[in-house]
Amino acid sequence: MPDDLEIRLLRYFVVVAEELHFSRAAQRLFIAQQALSRDIRRLEDRLGARLFDRTTRRVELTPSGQKLLVRARELISLHDLTVHELRGFAPSMTVDVVGPGLTPALVLAAARRNAPELEFFVRFHTGTEAAVPLLLAERLDVTFGRNPGAAEGLRQRVVRYEPLAVLLPEENPLAELAEIPLQELKGTGLCYRAGNHATPAWDQAILQLLAPWDVDPTLAHPHVQGADELAQHIRDRNSPILTMSTQPPVPGAVLRPVVDPVVLYPWSMIWRADLTHPALDALNAGVDELATDDWLTIPAGAWLPEPEASQAGRVRR
């Protein structure tokens, strides 16, 4: 019917209303920004009301959008409760994937692809230090990050040993190389605290890696997150940024693998030991699908942080 409201469109609207940024909302929803804009226009046409005031600089809710936001949340909540009661399993699963496009997001995408009937709520940027208390308090179901050690009440599995890369300004001379030897980055003003992957556990690993360079962590700037801010950071500082090989594209920058040695970041999936849910099964199946030899092999001479290097039975370079 022409006046019926689609729950999917209401979900999209709520995310845009929360982010007030179409690019971030599209990343959070794992859809193209163009498709999201088109669906919001469909919802506005269906309602006969403008929901957002949009300029090149900002997005704001209109009075109609503010009214709909309250009702949309109520409708989505009632819809989800009804579906879950009839299906007979627990409500949707909340997963922290650290940042859009990174390895955990690839696992989530595989789970959604293989089990489209299940619903996942996604959050970003937690890091294992903050996530473990949330897991134990049942405010979060699954997270990804470095091994948190022997934490009672949790289970985990290694997902990937991800090679690190470096983001370089396009005009940087090193950008002409296909691979960047680690020592070539010494003295370049290398930044390691920019990007959605930059959690406290990441900081600890990279400070181990750069320890021979006598890096003073007190001189590091606050974390920079989001593609727009990352691009601005590269323009402002004109310095290389250490990142993941899954780093999404950044305007004005090129991504190159780090070698000599290959530097690996250990990703684990972590959840409560007593958690049973079809969405957890789907995530584990996604790991099984993606975690091939390329993800779990440690090349000879590769570098891993401690304690993961010892746990993997390898000696760090």
Buried (B, 14 or more C-beta within 10 A) or exposed (E): EEEEBEBEBBBBBBBBBEBEBBBBBBBBBBBEBEEBBEBBEEBBEBBEBEBBEEEEEEBEBBEBBEEBBEEBEEBBEEEBEEBBEEEEEEBBBBBBBBBBBBBBBBBBBBBBEBBEEBBBBBBBBBBBBBBBEBBBEEEBBBBBBBBBEEBEEBEBBBBBBBBBBBBBBEEBEBBEBEEBEBEBBEEBEBBBBBBBBBBBBBBBBBBBBBEEBEBEEEEBEEBBBBBEBBBBBBEEBEBBBBBBBBBBEBEBBBBBBBBBBBBBBBBBBBBBEEBEBBBBBBBBBBBEBBBEEEBEEBEEEBBBBEEBBEEBEBEBE
